[in-house]
Amino acid sequence: MKPDDSGGRQRNVLGGILGACSERPLTGFFRDGCCHTGDEDFGSHTICVVLTSEFLEFSKTRGNDLSTPRPEYHFPGLKPGDRWCLCAARWHEALLAGQAPRVVLNATNEAALRTVSLDDLKRHAVDLN
């Protein structure tokens, strides 16, 4: 069950209502366009990122090829500029390696703060003044 089916709304890291990350390509653990999370989301797909070629290559070298289409999973393959709900641990790994993609704070689930700091997210934000 999607966590907000009960009527509650998930919040972003800034304390507001969680915004949409991407509908093209359709993202999110629940493929609803948002970085919603729930008990079944073991990877915590909670950080809305703007993908870069550098990050896509980094992720591929770590065993998670996000750029190759996988039609059998209805996965189109991602390209630079796409927005995607990324696993919090993968973003943190990329941060430590100097490869973290930019973050959309309004669409990043507050659950990501269990893994990464708000300060780190803000340093990579695309939606701060």
N, C-alpha and C positions, 0 to 999 in steps of 0.2 A: 504494500500500500504506500502510495506517495505520502510523505509526511504532512503535507498541507491539506490532505483530503478531509481532515477533521475540522477544517474551518480556520485553523491557525495559519498565520503567514510567516514564512521564514524571513530572517532579517539579514541584511548585508553587514559587512565589517564596520560600516560607519553608523550602524544603528537604525537605518531606514529599512523600508520594505525591499526585499531582494528584487532587483531588476532583471530584465531579460539579458542573456548573454548573446545568443545567436539562434536564429531560425534557419539560416542558410550559411553554412551547414547546420542542421538541427543538432543541438548539443545537449549536454546534461546527462547524468546517470539515468534519468527517467525519459530522456529524449523529449523534453518538453520546452527546450529553449532556455532553461534556467539552470543554475547550479544548485538545485534542490538536493538535499541529501536525506538519508534515512538509515535505519539499521542495516539494510541489505547492501548499502554502498560502502563496502569494505575499503575501497580505495580513496574515499573522501574526495569525490570529483567536485570540489567546491571553489576553485579559483578560476575566475573568468580571465583568460589571457588573450592577447593579440599575438598570434604566432609570427615568428620570424624564420627565415631559412636557417639561421644559425641554431635556433632552438630545435627545429625539426631534425636537423642533422645530429645534434646532441642527443635527442631522445632516441633516434634510430640507433646510435652507437651504444645506448643503454638497453637495447632490446625492445623498445617500444616504437615501432615504425608507424608514425601517424600520417605519413605522406602518401603511402601506397594504397590505392583503392582496394577494398575488400568487399566486392558485391555480395558474396555469400553472407555477409553480416550487415548488409545495407549501409556500408561505410564508404563514403565517397573519396576518402583521402583528403588530406588537408594541405593548404598552401599558405605561404606568407600572407599576412593580412587577415586571415580567418580568425574569428573569435571561437574559443573552445573552453569548456569546463575541464580544467586539468586537475589531476590528483594533487592534493596538497603536498604529499611527500615528494613527488616528482618535481614540483616547482621548487621546493626547498633544496633538493639535490642540485638542480640547475643553478640556484642562487649560489650555493657553495662553490660551484664550478665556474662562476662568472658568466653563466649562460641563461639566466632567468629572463623569460619574456615579460613584456609589459602587462600590467594588471588593470582590469576595469573594476574599481572598488565598489561601485554601486551594484554590480552584478556578482560580486564575490561573497559567498556565504560566510556568515560569522563563524560557522563551524571550522573554517580554515584556521582560525586563531588557536585551535588546539595544537596545530603543527607549526605554524609560522607566526612571526610577530607582525603587528599592525605597522610598526615602523618600517620593517623590510618591505611590506606590501606598498606602503605609501611612497617609498623611494622608487618604486617601479610603476607607479600609477600613471594612467593616461588621463584620468578624470579629476585631477586636482588642479587648482589654480597655479 
